[in-house]
Amino acid sequence: MPARESDVDACPGALRLHHAADGPLARVRLPGGLLTGERLAVLAELAESYGDGHLELTSRANVQLRGLRSADPVVLAARLAAAGLLPSETHETVRNIVAPPLSGITLRSLVGELDRALCADPALAALPGRFLFAVGEVPLAADLAAIPTGGQFTILFAAQDHGLRVPTAQVVPALIAAANAFLAERAATPVGAPAWRLHELADGPARVARRTAEALDLPTGQAAPDLPTDHSPAKATRSADRDRPLVGVVRQEDGLVAVGALVPMGRLGGEALRLLSNARRVVVTTARGVVVPDLTVEAARRWVQALAEAGLAVEGTSRWVGVTACAGRPGCAKSLADVRADADSTSTYAEGLPVHWVGCARGCGSPSGPHVRVEATPIGYAVTRQPEGKTYTGDPAHAVAAARRN
């Protein structure tokens, strides 16, 4: 997580723009990463009319419009609202919900229901912009998560299992109650800076779990091991499947197929953006990729060819598999290097850990799990494996490749 430089939560949104080095930036939340082609076309038109012509995909499966020097914020917000991309002015920065990109109808419905319930609760407008919900297993550290387990859902608190199990119909009430419990526990902890994430509260997961169970009049069981420390073979298999980027043709649970593609450096524009605007449905992924779901096998073949011709990565051996970066120069004034250009010039396909390039010590957009960190410093790049911090020296390309393999 980037180091906190202020106790004021200033996460950008569609109404509260961030003034980056390359101009104002708007972040548009996409709960579950879900988009229609029509909404994607609106975003493309806004990027072309007011920004740099690209959509920037984020590690939480949202999109950003950069370089909005000529945009009237009022007009921008009105156009996003008219397209259904800004359903709440009061809650727009707290609509942080992630889900697996190939979620079935149950999880997709829960994402929509959670988004509506979140926006309908006035108190939850006070949630920090970094507070994250997850519906299903995702490769991110969510504050509150609902994980399908044997016909019901396990509610996790900062990845900790405190025994709270609910049926499908109670998933959203449980998450809403837990979010309110977080705010209550935060208010009851007046010492120090206000917590932005659940794990920042002393014994926060257990405290919020107890308050949530009491609010719902539900029992909690014996606390199970934290999710990340479960090393069973079944868990390892699920984690590998969860963390693997979706590339190429992938089968869905309903007999249809989907096509996944990685967007190099998370910058989606040009022919690829125009092409995807013709899809009925598009899912943005936390790997800074896109998925076109609900296709026949023949339609999927056509999409693979078209996306490849438009410059997206549709092969599992692409050099962009597992490679991400922060904005870097010239978009970020704090960056010490043009990390995207350097990643582009040095990246090759390598099996193993993902690699994330960052322009400074804040490490914006860094993966929450094990990864290789390539950090720009005043004297060059520092290549380390996270979280253990093992350092690799030499030419960046070779150092990165070695760090990913070992």
C-alpha positions as CSV (number, residue, x, y, z in Angstrom):
1,M,0.0,0.0,0.0
2,P,1.3,3.5,-0.8
3,A,2.7,5.3,2.3
4,R,0.2,7.7,3.7
5,E,1.2,11.4,3.2
6,S,-1.9,12.9,4.8
7,D,-4.7,12.0,7.1
8,V,-7.2,13.6,4.7
9,D,-8.8,11.0,2.4
10,A,-8.5,12.5,-1.1
11,C,-9.0,9.5,-3.3
12,P,-10.0,10.9,-6.7
13,G,-13.4,10.3,-8.3
14,A,-15.5,11.5,-11.1
15,L,-16.5,14.6,-9.1
16,R,-13.4,15.1,-7.1
17,L,-10.7,15.3,-9.7
18,H,-7.0,14.7,-8.9
19,H,-4.6,17.3,-10.4
20,A,-1.8,15.1,-11.8
21,A,1.3,16.4,-13.6
22,D,-0.4,15.7,-17.0
23,G,-3.6,17.4,-16.0
24,P,-6.8,16.7,-14.1
25,L,-7.6,13.0,-13.6
26,A,-11.0,11.4,-13.0
27,R,-11.5,7.9,-11.6
28,V,-14.7,6.2,-12.5
29,R,-15.8,3.3,-10.3
30,L,-16.9,0.1,-12.0
31,P,-18.3,-2.2,-9.3
32,G,-17.2,-5.7,-10.3
33,G,-15.4,-4.2,-13.3
34,L,-18.7,-4.5,-15.2
35,L,-19.4,-2.4,-18.3
36,T,-21.6,-2.4,-21.3
37,G,-20.3,-1.6,-24.7
38,E,-22.5,1.5,-24.8
39,R,-21.0,2.8,-21.5
40,L,-17.5,2.0,-22.7
41,A,-18.3,4.1,-25.9
42,V,-19.2,7.0,-23.7
43,L,-15.9,6.7,-21.7
44,A,-14.0,6.5,-25.0
45,E,-15.8,9.7,-26.3
46,L,-15.0,11.6,-23.1
47,A,-11.3,10.5,-23.2
48,E,-11.1,11.6,-26.8
49,S,-13.0,14.9,-26.3
50,Y,-11.4,16.1,-23.1
51,G,-8.4,13.8,-22.2
52,D,-5.5,12.0,-23.7
53,G,-7.6,9.6,-25.8
54,H,-7.0,6.6,-23.5
55,L,-8.7,4.9,-20.6
56,E,-6.3,3.9,-17.8
57,L,-7.2,0.6,-16.2
58,T,-6.5,0.4,-12.4
59,S,-5.6,-2.5,-10.1
60,R,-9.1,-2.4,-8.7
61,A,-10.7,-2.8,-12.1
62,N,-11.8,0.8,-12.4
63,V,-11.0,3.2,-15.1
64,Q,-9.3,6.7,-15.1
65,L,-9.5,9.5,-17.6
66,R,-6.2,11.4,-17.7
67,G,-5.2,14.8,-19.1
68,L,-8.6,16.4,-18.7
69,R,-7.3,19.9,-19.2
70,S,-10.2,21.1,-21.4
71,A,-13.0,19.4,-19.4
72,D,-15.7,21.2,-17.5
73,P,-16.1,19.1,-14.4
74,V,-19.8,19.8,-14.3
75,V,-20.3,18.7,-17.9
76,L,-18.1,15.6,-17.4
77,A,-20.1,14.5,-14.3
78,A,-23.4,15.1,-16.1
79,R,-22.4,13.0,-19.1
80,L,-21.1,10.2,-16.8
81,A,-24.4,10.3,-14.8
82,A,-26.5,10.2,-18.0
83,A,-24.6,7.0,-19.0
84,G,-25.3,5.4,-15.6
85,L,-21.7,5.6,-14.6
86,L,-22.3,8.0,-11.7
87,P,-25.4,6.8,-9.9
88,S,-24.6,8.7,-6.6
89,E,-22.9,12.0,-6.1
90,T,-22.6,11.4,-2.3
91,H,-21.2,7.8,-2.5
92,E,-19.2,7.9,-5.7
93,T,-15.8,7.4,-4.2
94,V,-16.9,4.5,-1.9
95,R,-18.3,2.3,-4.6
96,N,-15.3,0.1,-4.4
97,I,-16.4,-3.5,-5.2
98,V,-14.3,-6.2,-6.9
99,A,-15.4,-9.6,-8.1
100,P,-13.9,-12.4,-10.3
101,P,-14.1,-11.4,-13.9
102,L,-16.0,-14.6,-14.9
103,S,-18.5,-14.3,-12.1
104,G,-21.8,-16.1,-12.7
105,I,-25.2,-14.6,-12.4
106,T,-25.3,-15.0,-8.6
107,L,-22.1,-13.1,-7.9
108,R,-23.0,-10.4,-10.6
109,S,-26.4,-9.9,-9.0
110,L,-24.8,-9.6,-5.6
111,V,-22.4,-6.9,-6.9
112,G,-25.3,-4.9,-8.2
113,E,-27.3,-5.3,-5.1
114,L,-24.4,-4.3,-2.9
115,D,-23.7,-1.2,-5.0
116,R,-27.3,-0.1,-4.7
117,A,-27.5,-0.8,-0.9
118,L,-24.2,1.0,-0.4
119,C,-25.4,4.1,-2.2
120,A,-28.8,4.0,-0.3
121,D,-27.2,4.1,3.2
122,P,-26.4,7.8,4.0
123,A,-23.9,6.8,6.8
124,L,-21.7,4.9,4.4
125,A,-20.8,8.0,2.4
126,A,-18.3,8.4,5.2
127,L,-16.3,5.3,4.2
128,P,-12.8,6.0,3.1
129,G,-12.1,5.9,-0.7
130,R,-9.6,3.0,-0.2
131,F,-12.1,0.8,1.7
132,L,-12.6,-2.3,-0.5
133,F,-15.4,-4.9,-0.8
134,A,-15.1,-8.2,-2.6
135,V,-17.8,-10.6,-3.8
136,G,-16.0,-13.8,-4.6
137,E,-12.3,-14.7,-4.5
138,V,-10.0,-12.0,-6.0
139,P,-6.3,-11.3,-5.9
140,L,-6.7,-8.2,-3.8
141,A,-6.6,-7.5,0.0
142,A,-10.3,-6.6,0.6
143,D,-11.5,-5.1,3.8
144,L,-14.8,-7.1,3.6
145,A,-15.3,-10.1,1.4
146,A,-18.1,-12.6,0.8
147,I,-16.7,-15.9,-0.4
148,P,-19.0,-18.8,-1.7
149,T,-18.4,-21.8,0.5
150,G,-20.6,-24.9,0.2
151,G,-24.0,-23.4,-0.6
152,Q,-23.5,-20.4,1.7
153,F,-21.1,-17.4,2.0
154,T,-18.2,-16.8,4.4
155,I,-17.8,-13.2,5.4
156,L,-14.1,-12.3,5.7
157,F,-12.8,-9.3,7.7
158,A,-9.5,-8.1,6.3
159,A,-9.0,-11.7,5.0
160,Q,-9.7,-13.2,8.5
161,D,-12.4,-15.8,9.0
162,H,-14.2,-15.2,12.3
163,G,-16.9,-17.9,11.6
164,L,-19.6,-15.7,10.1
165,R,-21.6,-17.7,7.6
166,V,-24.7,-16.4,5.7
167,P,-27.0,-17.6,3.0
168,T,-27.1,-15.8,-0.4
169,A,-30.0,-13.6,0.7
170,Q,-28.0,-12.2,3.6
171,V,-24.7,-11.5,1.9
172,V,-25.5,-7.8,1.2
173,P,-27.1,-7.1,4.6
174,A,-24.0,-8.7,6.2
175,L,-21.6,-6.5,4.2
176,I,-23.5,-3.4,4.8
177,A,-23.7,-4.1,8.5
178,A,-20.0,-4.8,8.6
179,A,-19.2,-1.5,6.8
180,N,-21.3,0.4,9.4
181,A,-19.5,-1.6,12.1
182,F,-16.2,-0.4,10.8
183,L,-17.3,3.2,10.9
184,A,-18.5,2.7,14.5
185,E,-15.3,1.0,15.6
186,R,-13.3,3.7,13.9
187,A,-15.3,6.4,15.8
188,A,-14.7,4.5,19.0
189,T,-10.9,4.7,18.4
190,P,-10.2,8.4,18.8
191,V,-6.4,8.1,19.3
192,G,-4.3,8.6,16.2
193,A,-5.2,9.1,12.6
194,P,-8.5,7.8,11.4
195,A,-8.3,4.3,9.9
196,W,-8.8,4.0,6.1
197,R,-8.6,0.2,6.0
198,L,-9.9,-2.4,8.4
199,H,-6.5,-3.8,9.2
200,E,-5.4,-0.4,10.5
201,L,-7.7,-0.7,13.5
202,A,-6.2,-2.4,16.5
203,D,-7.8,-5.9,16.5
204,G,-10.2,-4.4,13.9
205,P,-11.3,-7.6,12.1
206,A,-12.4,-9.3,15.4
207,R,-14.1,-6.2,16.7
208,V,-16.0,-5.5,13.5
209,A,-16.9,-9.2,13.2
210,R,-18.4,-9.2,16.6
211,R,-20.3,-6.0,16.0
212,T,-21.6,-7.3,12.7
213,A,-22.8,-10.6,14.2
214,E,-24.6,-8.7,16.9
215,A,-26.3,-6.4,14.4
216,L,-27.6,-9.3,12.4
217,D,-28.3,-11.5,15.4
218,L,-26.1,-14.2,13.9
219,P,-23.6,-16.5,15.6
220,T,-19.9,-16.5,14.9
221,G,-17.9,-19.7,15.1
222,Q,-14.4,-20.3,16.2
223,A,-12.0,-18.1,14.3
224,A,-10.5,-20.0,11.5
225,P,-6.9,-19.4,10.2
226,D,-6.5,-16.2,8.2
227,L,-7.1,-16.8,4.5
228,P,-3.6,-16.1,3.3
229,T,-2.1,-18.7,5.7
230,D,-4.2,-21.6,4.5
231,H,-1.6,-23.6,2.5
232,S,-3.8,-26.7,1.8
233,P,-3.5,-28.2,-1.7
234,A,-7.1,-27.2,-2.5
235,K,-6.4,-23.6,-1.4
236,A,-3.2,-23.5,-3.4
237,T,-5.1,-24.6,-6.5
238,R,-7.8,-22.0,-6.0
239,S,-5.3,-19.2,-5.4
240,A,-3.4,-20.1,-8.6
241,D,-6.6,-20.1,-10.6
242,R,-7.7,-16.8,-9.0
243,D,-4.3,-15.0,-9.6
244,R,-3.8,-16.2,-13.2
245,P,-4.6,-13.5,-15.7
246,L,-7.4,-14.3,-18.1
247,V,-5.8,-14.5,-21.6
248,G,-7.3,-16.0,-24.7
249,V,-10.4,-18.2,-24.8
250,V,-11.7,-19.3,-21.4
251,R,-14.7,-21.5,-20.7
252,Q,-17.5,-20.1,-18.5
253,E,-19.7,-22.2,-16.1
254,D,-22.8,-21.8,-18.3
255,G,-21.3,-23.5,-21.4
256,L,-20.4,-20.3,-23.2
257,V,-16.9,-18.9,-23.5
258,A,-15.1,-15.7,-22.8
259,V,-12.1,-14.0,-24.4
260,G,-9.6,-12.3,-22.1
261,A,-6.9,-9.8,-23.2
262,L,-4.2,-7.9,-21.3
263,V,-3.9,-4.2,-22.0
264,P,-0.2,-3.2,-22.2
265,M,0.6,-0.9,-19.3
266,G,-3.2,-0.6,-18.7
267,R,-3.5,2.0,-21.4
268,L,-6.6,1.3,-23.5
269,G,-7.2,3.4,-26.6
270,G,-7.2,3.5,-30.4
271,E,-8.6,0.6,-32.3
272,A,-8.8,-1.7,-29.3
273,L,-11.1,0.8,-27.4
274,R,-13.3,1.3,-30.5
275,L,-13.5,-2.5,-31.0
276,L,-14.5,-3.2,-27.4
277,S,-17.2,-0.5,-27.5
278,N,-19.1,-2.9,-29.9
279,A,-19.3,-5.7,-27.4
280,R,-22.5,-6.3,-25.5
281,R,-20.7,-6.6,-22.2
282,V,-17.1,-6.0,-21.1
283,V,-15.4,-6.8,-17.8
284,V,-12.3,-4.8,-16.7
285,T,-10.0,-7.0,-14.6
286,T,-7.7,-6.3,-11.7
287,A,-4.8,-7.5,-13.9
288,R,-5.4,-4.4,-16.0
289,G,-7.0,-6.5,-18.7
290,V,-10.4,-6.9,-20.3
291,V,-12.8,-9.8,-20.8
292,V,-15.5,-10.1,-23.4
293,P,-17.9,-12.8,-21.9
294,D,-20.9,-14.8,-23.0
295,L,-19.7,-15.8,-26.5
296,T,-20.0,-18.8,-28.7
297,V,-16.8,-20.6,-29.7
298,E,-16.9,-19.2,-33.2
299,A,-17.5,-15.7,-31.9
300,A,-14.7,-16.1,-29.5
301,R,-12.3,-17.0,-32.3
302,R,-13.2,-13.8,-34.1
303,W,-12.7,-11.7,-31.0
304,V,-9.3,-13.2,-30.3
305,Q,-8.1,-12.3,-33.8
306,A,-9.6,-8.8,-33.7
307,L,-8.2,-8.0,-30.3
308,A,-4.7,-9.2,-31.3
309,E,-4.8,-7.1,-34.4
310,A,-5.8,-4.2,-32.3
311,G,-2.6,-4.6,-30.2
312,L,-3.9,-6.4,-27.1
313,A,-2.2,-9.5,-25.6
314,V,-4.3,-12.6,-26.1
315,E,-1.6,-15.3,-25.7
316,G,-0.5,-16.8,-22.4
317,T,3.1,-16.4,-23.4
318,S,2.8,-12.7,-24.1
319,R,5.5,-10.5,-22.6
320,W,2.8,-8.5,-20.9
321,V,1.6,-11.4,-18.8
322,G,2.1,-10.4,-15.1
323,V,3.7,-7.0,-16.0
324,T,2.1,-3.8,-14.6
325,A,3.3,-0.3,-13.7
326,C,2.2,2.9,-12.0
327,A,1.6,6.0,-14.0
328,G,5.2,7.2,-13.8
329,R,6.5,10.2,-15.8
330,P,5.1,12.4,-17.3
331,G,1.8,11.8,-15.5
332,C,3.1,11.8,-12.0
333,A,5.3,14.6,-10.6
334,K,6.7,12.3,-7.9
335,S,7.9,9.7,-10.3
336,L,11.7,9.5,-10.9
337,A,11.4,7.7,-14.2
338,D,9.2,6.9,-17.2
339,V,8.5,3.5,-15.8
340,R,6.0,2.5,-18.5
341,A,8.5,3.2,-21.3
342,D,11.3,1.3,-19.4
343,A,9.0,-1.6,-18.7
344,D,8.1,-1.7,-22.4
345,S,11.7,-1.7,-23.5
346,T,12.8,-4.4,-21.1
347,S,9.9,-6.8,-20.5
348,T,10.1,-10.4,-21.9
349,Y,7.9,-13.3,-21.1
350,A,8.8,-15.1,-17.9
351,E,7.0,-17.6,-15.7
352,G,6.7,-17.0,-12.0
353,L,5.9,-14.0,-10.0
354,P,4.2,-10.9,-11.4
355,V,6.3,-7.8,-11.7
356,H,5.2,-4.2,-10.9
357,W,7.2,-1.1,-11.9
358,V,6.9,2.0,-9.7
359,G,8.4,5.4,-10.1
360,C,8.9,6.1,-6.4
361,A,8.8,4.6,-2.9
362,R,5.0,5.0,-2.6
363,G,4.6,2.0,-4.9
364,C,1.1,3.0,-6.2
365,G,-0.9,0.1,-7.6
366,S,1.4,-2.6,-6.2
367,P,-0.1,-6.1,-5.9
368,S,-1.1,-7.3,-2.5
369,G,0.5,-10.7,-2.9
370,P,4.0,-11.9,-3.6
371,H,5.5,-10.0,-6.6
372,V,8.7,-8.5,-8.0
373,R,9.0,-4.7,-7.3
374,V,11.0,-2.6,-9.7
375,E,11.4,0.8,-8.1
376,A,13.0,3.9,-9.7
377,T,15.5,5.5,-7.4
378,P,17.9,8.5,-8.0
379,I,20.6,6.1,-9.0
380,G,18.6,3.6,-11.1
381,Y,16.1,0.8,-10.5
382,A,16.0,-1.4,-7.4
383,V,14.7,-4.9,-8.0
384,T,13.3,-6.8,-5.0
385,R,11.0,-9.7,-4.3
386,Q,8.1,-8.8,-2.1
387,P,7.4,-9.3,0.7
388,E,10.7,-10.8,1.7
389,G,12.8,-8.0,0.2
390,K,15.4,-10.1,-1.5
391,T,17.4,-7.8,-3.8
392,Y,18.6,-8.6,-7.4
393,T,21.3,-6.5,-9.1
394,G,22.6,-6.0,-12.6
395,D,20.9,-5.1,-15.8
396,P,17.2,-4.4,-15.0
397,A,15.9,-6.8,-17.7
398,H,18.0,-9.7,-16.4
399,A,17.5,-8.8,-12.7
400,V,13.7,-8.8,-13.2
401,A,13.7,-12.1,-15.1
402,A,15.8,-13.8,-12.3
403,A,13.6,-12.4,-9.5
404,R,10.5,-13.6,-11.2
405,R,11.8,-17.2,-11.6
406,N,13.6,-17.8,-8.3
